[in-house]
Amino acid sequence: IAPQTLTVLDSGGAALRAQPLPDGVALAATSTLDNDSVTAIDFNAAGRTHPFGSAYRIDTTLANTPCSDELRCPRVMVRSGGAVRLCSAQEDC
């Protein structure tokens, strides 16, 4: 996870897909366990986050524009079991 690109890698590190984000949109991923910034979220063969028990939040931001009731900034939650939840606003998760 880079601020301007979301990339999916295989287990060997080869890029399967890279999706650039629109101008002004950025991503920030954070571990919910220790609140540290992360650049990658790993899943094992069973689809669970690796290492076991890790969980993350991925927040979207807009350049020079604060999030508000009228302009929501979504959040993606990745739970320790591998479940992914998209929230329409960061406050909703």
C-alpha positions in Angstrom: 0.0 0.0 0.0 1.6 3.2 -1.2 -0.1 6.6 -0.7 -1.0 6.8 -4.4 -1.2 3.2 -5.6 -2.8 -0.1 -4.3 -0.8 -3.1 -5.5 -1.6 -6.8 -5.2 1.4 -9.1 -5.0 1.7 -12.9 -5.2 3.6 -14.8 -2.5 6.8 -14.4 -4.5 6.5 -10.6 -4.6 5.5 -10.3 -8.2 2.9 -7.6 -8.9 -0.4 -9.1 -10.0 -2.2 -5.8 -10.3 -1.5 -2.2 -9.5 -4.3 0.3 -9.3 -3.3 4.0 -9.3 -5.6 6.3 -7.3 -7.3 9.4 -8.7 -5.4 12.7 -8.3 -5.8 14.0 -4.7 -6.8 10.6 -3.2 -4.4 8.9 -0.9 -4.4 5.8 1.3 -2.9 5.3 4.7 -2.8 1.8 6.3 -2.4 1.3 10.0 -2.2 -1.7 12.3 -5.1 -1.7 14.7 -3.0 -3.6 17.3 -0.2 -1.1 17.8 -1.3 1.9 15.7 1.8 1.6 13.5 1.8 2.6 9.9 2.1 -0.3 7.5 2.9 -0.6 3.8 1.7 -4.2 3.3 -1.0 -6.5 4.5 -0.2 -10.2 4.3 -2.7 -13.1 4.0 -1.9 -16.8 4.4 -3.1 -19.6 2.2 -6.4 -19.9 4.2 -7.1 -16.2 3.6 -6.4 -15.0 7.1 -4.1 -12.2 8.0 -0.5 -13.1 8.6 0.9 -13.0 11.3 -2.1 -14.5 13.1 -4.2 -12.0 14.9 -3.1 -8.9 12.9 -5.8 -6.4 11.9 -5.6 -3.2 9.9 -7.5 -0.1 8.9 -7.0 1.6 5.5 -8.1 5.2 5.5 -8.7 7.4 2.4 -7.9 11.1 2.4 -8.4 13.9 -0.1 -5.7 16.5 -0.7 -6.5 19.9 0.8 -10.1 18.7 1.7 -11.2 17.7 5.1 -13.6 14.8 5.5 -17.1 15.8 6.6 -20.8 14.8 6.6 -21.1 16.0 3.1 -17.8 14.6 1.8 -17.1 11.3 3.4 -13.7 9.5 3.4 -14.2 5.7 3.4 -12.3 3.3 5.6 -11.6 -0.4 4.9 -11.2 -2.6 7.9 -9.3 -5.9 7.6 -10.1 -8.1 10.5 -7.7 -10.8 11.9 -9.7 -13.6 10.4 -9.4 -12.1 6.9 -12.8 -10.5 6.7 -12.8 -7.1 5.0 -15.4 -4.4 5.7 -15.9 -1.2 3.7 -17.3 1.7 5.8 -18.8 4.7 4.1 -17.2 7.0 6.6 -14.2 6.6 8.9 -16.2 7.3 11.9 -18.6 4.4 11.1 -16.0 1.7 11.7 
